[in-house]
């Protein structure tokens, strides 16, 4: 089956760091544009970062300079390194890929406290 499994979320204090993982199976992440989205309570799902099939990272303005998206082809896994976390980063984080990984999974919860 084609699937993505997000992990690595948790409860952290503002200013701390987390690394999220997106483990893929069924298709290779290097053949896709892989994207991280997040959805906070009461808000629309928004794009956080993406890495193209050629390996180029692209970031949304509100995380640029703090977050890094990367890929480990040997593990077929995409990562999101999140540094200097803020309260407004609290959300469920999802990964998805175009064109092969087109279904939303359960995501991983990130909660940032003061």
C-alpha positions in Angstrom: 0.0 0.0 0.0 1.0 3.6 -0.6 1.2 5.3 2.7 2.8 8.0 4.8 3.2 7.8 8.6 3.9 11.0 10.5 5.7 10.9 13.9 7.8 13.0 16.2 5.3 15.4 17.6 4.9 16.2 21.2 4.7 18.9 23.9 7.5 21.4 24.1 8.2 24.8 25.6 8.5 27.9 23.4 12.0 28.2 22.1 12.7 24.5 22.0 13.0 22.1 19.0 11.3 19.1 17.5 12.0 16.9 14.5 9.1 15.4 12.7 9.4 12.4 10.5 7.3 11.2 7.5 8.0 7.6 6.7 6.9 6.6 3.2 6.1 3.2 1.7 4.8 1.9 -1.6 6.4 4.8 -3.6 9.7 6.7 -3.3 9.7 10.1 -1.9 12.5 11.2 -4.3 9.9 10.8 -7.2 7.5 13.3 -5.5 7.2 16.8 -4.3 6.8 16.2 -0.5 4.9 18.7 1.5 4.4 19.5 5.2 1.0 21.0 6.1 -0.4 22.0 9.5 -3.8 22.7 10.9 -4.4 24.6 14.1 -7.8 24.5 15.9 -10.3 26.7 14.2 -8.0 27.5 11.3 -7.5 26.3 7.7 -4.9 23.8 6.8 -1.8 25.6 5.6 1.4 24.7 3.8 4.5 24.8 5.9 7.3 23.6 3.7 8.0 21.4 0.7 10.9 19.6 -0.9 10.7 19.0 -4.7 11.6 15.8 -6.4 15.0 17.3 -7.3 15.6 18.1 -3.6 14.9 21.8 -3.5 13.3 23.1 -0.2 10.7 25.8 -0.2 9.2 27.4 2.9 6.3 29.5 3.9 7.1 32.9 5.2 6.0 32.3 8.8 8.5 29.4 9.3 11.4 30.5 7.1 14.6 30.7 9.1 13.3 28.4 11.8 12.3 25.2 10.0 14.2 22.9 7.7 12.8 20.3 5.4 15.1 17.4 4.3 15.0 14.0 2.9 16.8 10.7 3.5 16.4 8.6 0.3 17.9 5.5 1.8 15.2 5.5 4.5 12.5 6.8 2.1 11.7 9.4 4.8 11.1 13.2 4.9 11.9 15.3 7.9 10.9 18.7 9.3 13.3 20.1 11.8 11.5 22.8 13.8 13.7 25.2 15.9 12.7 28.2 18.0 9.2 27.0 18.3 6.5 29.5 19.1 3.0 29.1 20.6 1.5 29.8 17.2 3.2 26.7 15.8 0.8 24.5 17.8 -1.1 22.4 15.3 -1.5 18.9 13.8 1.2 18.4 11.2 0.7 16.4 8.1 2.8 15.2 5.2 1.6 14.5 1.7 3.2 14.1 -1.7 2.5 14.9 -5.3 1.7 12.9 -7.3 1.9 9.5 -5.4 1.0 10.3 -1.8 -2.3 12.1 -2.3 -4.2 11.0 0.8 -4.2 12.8 4.2 -3.0 10.6 7.1 -3.6 11.1 10.8 -0.8 13.6 11.3 1.2 14.3 14.4 0.3 16.8 17.2 2.8 19.5 18.1 1.9 21.6 21.2 4.1 24.5 22.2 3.6 25.9 25.7 4.9 29.1 27.3 
